[in-house]
Amino acid sequence: MFMVGMVLRYFSLWISFFNNSLTRDLEFKANFLGGLIVDIIFYGIQFFFFSIIYSYVDALGVFTREDVMIFLVITFLADTFYMFFFSGNLFNLNRWMVRGDLDYFLLRPVESQFMVSFRYVKSYALVSIVILLIMLTTLIIDYSKPIGFFNVLAFVFSFLMGTVLWYSVDFIISSSCFWFKNFSVSGWLSHEILKFSTRPDSIYTGILRKVLFSMIPMVLIASIPTRTLLYGPNYHYLIWQLFMAMTFLSLTRIIWKRGLMLYESASS
């Protein structure tokens, strides 16, 4: 009962964060619409990039053109989910630390990692999520082979584990500011590493593939959910994805606690 009460408390707190962020975002409608336009341009560039590739080849490993279209939508969906929940927070962690704004989060009567991870919500991303879910549903219905309900359930699980991994990797990189004191390139570094997740895992081979499945598990974010949806659950992949997600999530707790021990308020 204690755990249920704690979860409900934090969920209620997140709802308050969302309402506050939505009200703030709607006060700046041009910025709200600008975020949607940037997303559309990004999606268009990615579709164009793979259209060029598939004008020369029939498949990338096991991924046909039809498969890659679904992979792209899943990648966009993972990116948008991440933006909606986390990017408005972790991207600013270094700035908060340098300016002393981090004190505000640490002095709240709630778990500090929760505060710095969820305080600000990019509400405009909710529109993109709805559009992408409609696109994904349409592609699933029109897919050349029937996709079973069990595949969809396994996909949802895999997608959530991928989101946990994305958050964990970005959080670990962002938390490096505690050691470097001013690590303003963390956002750029995270963005460059996460680019590996926007390509089908079948294009990676050798040592790089092993690294992207383990030390920097980027291919587990979108490629494994796509494989699960299209080809059915591979329990070896899913168990490994769950293990890596829990491992990296545990690392965020360790690194956050160690980082706070090093933190010296810039406002003091």
N, C-alpha and C positions, 0 to 999 in steps of 0.2 A: 504493500500500500504506500509505503514511503516513496519508493521509486516512481510509482504512478503519479503521486502527488507532485513530485519533483518535475517529471516530464510535463505535466499539465501546466505547472507554474512557468516553466521556460517557454512552452508553446504560447501561452497567453502573453508572455513578455515579447516574444517575436511578433505576434500579431500587433502589438502596440508599436513596435519598430516599423512594421510594414505600413500601418496607417499613417504614422508620422512621416515616413519617407514618401508615400504617395501624395500626401498633402503638399509637401515641399516640392516634389517634382512637378505637380500640376500648376504650381505658381510660376514655373518657368516652362511654358508650353513649347517654346521654340527648341529648348534643349531636349525636352521629352521627344519631340518629333525628330530632332536631329539624331538621337540615339537609334531610332528605328531606321532612318535612312542609311546610317553607317552600316547597320546590320545587313540591310538589303544589298548594299554595294559589295560588302564582304562575301555574302553568299553567292552573288552573281559572278564574282571573280573566281571563286573556287569551282563553280560549275563550268565556267569557261575553260579553266585550266585543265580539268579532267576531260572535257569534250575534245580538246586538242590532242591529249594523250590517246584517247580511244579512236581518234581518226587514223592512228598508225598501228594500234595493236587491238586484239580482240579481248584480251583479259590481262589482269595483273595478278599472276598466281591463280588463286581460285576465284578471284573477284572479277566477274564480268561487268560490262557497262551497266547493266541493270542493277547488279549488286552494289556497285560503287555509288549509284544515285541514292540508294537507301543508306549506304555508309555515310555519305555526305550529310544527309538530313540528320542522321543520328549524331554526327560530329557537331553540327550546328546546334542541335538540341542540348548536347552536353555542354557546349560553350555557353549557351544562353542560360541554362540552369545555373551554371557556375557564376555568370555575371549577376543573375537575379539575387542569389543568396550571398555571395562572398566577395566579388571583385571590388565592390565599393568600399570594402573594409581593408582587406589584406594589401591592396595596392597602396594604401595610405599609411600603413603601419610604420614605415621608416620616418615619414614626415611627422606623424604623431609623436614618435619618440624624440626626434630632434627638437621639436618645438615645445615639448613638455605636455602636449595634449593627451599623452597616454595616461597621465595621472587621473584624468577624468574617468577612464574606464576602470582603472585599478581601485578607485575609491568607491565604486558602486557595490552594493551588497549582493552581488551575484558573481558567478564564476567569471574571472577576467578573460579567459580564452573565449568563452561564449560571447562576451561583449565585443571583443575586437574582431570576432569572426562574423557576427550577425547584426551589428548595430544599424548599419545603413543598407537599405534594400534598393536595388535599381529597378524600380517598379515598371518602367517602360518595357523591360524584358518580358514581362508577363504577356504582352501582346504578341511578341515574337514566339513565345512558347506555344501559345494557342495556334498560331499559323503553322508552325513546324509540326505540331501534333496532327493537324489536319492533313498536311502534306505526307507525313509518314503513314498515316492510316490509308490514304489514297494509294500510295505506292505498295503497301502490303496487300491491299485488295486486288490491285492490278498485276501483282507479281506472277511470273509465269508458272510457279508451282504453289500449291496451297501451303499457307503458313498456319500451323495449328495453334490452338489456344495455349497449350503447354509451352510452346516456343515463346509466346508473348510473355507469359508469366516468368519464365527463366530469363528472358531479355530484361524485364523490369528489374529483377534482382541484380543482374549483371550491370545494368546501367547505373543503378544506385551505388554499387561497389566502385564503378569507374569514377563517379562523382566524388566519392570519399577519397579515392586516390588523388584526383585532381586537386581537391582542397588540401590534402595532406602535403603534397609536394610543394604547392605554392606557399603554404603556411611555413614550411621548413625553410624555404628560400627567403621569405619575407622576414622571418625571425632572426636571420643572420645579422640584422642590424644591431642586435644586442652585443655582438662580438666586434663588429666593424665600426660601431658608434654612428656611422652615417653611411649606410649602404644603399644609396639612391638608385643604383642600377639593378636592384632586385627585381623590379617590375619587368625590365627589359630581359634579364636573364631568364626569369620564369616564362615569359612569352616565347623566347627562342627555344627553350627546352620543350615546351608544350606543343610546338609545331610538329614534333614527331608523332603526336597523337592524331594529326589531321591527315595522315597518309595510311593506306591499308597496310597491315602488318606483313602481308605477303611480299612487299617490296624490300623488306629488310632481311639480310642474310648474315651468316657467320657470327662473329663476336658482337657486332652491333645489335643483332636480333636478341642475343642472350642478355645484353645490357638493358635493352628496352623492355625485356620481360622481368627484370629483376632489380638491378641497382637504380635504374631510372625507368620505372614501369609505365611508360607512356602508351604503349600499344594495348595495355589493358583497359584504357579509358573508353575507346570507341570501337576498336577492331573486334574485341572479344564480345561485346554486346551485339555487334552486327552479325558475327558468326553464329552466335546463339540464336538470334532471331531467324536467320535465313536457313541455317543448316541443322538446327537443333542443338540442345545443350551438350557440350563436351564437358563432362564432370571433372576431367583433369584440369581444364582451363578454369572452370568456375571455382573449384576448390583453391587453386593457386591464386586466383584473383581475390577471393575472400581472405586468404592468408596474408597476401600483400597489403590489402586495404587495412586490415586490422593492425598489421605490423607498422605501417607508416602512420596510421592514426595514433598508435601508442607512442611513436617517436615524436609526434607533435606535442604530446603532453610532457614528455621528458625535456625536450628542447625549450618549450615555453617556461617550464619551472626553472630550468637552469638559466635561461635568459633573464628572467625577472630577478634572479640573485645578482646579476651583473648590472642591472638597470640603475642608473643615477639620474634622477629627475632633472631635466633641463630647466625647469621652472624654479628649482630650489636655489 
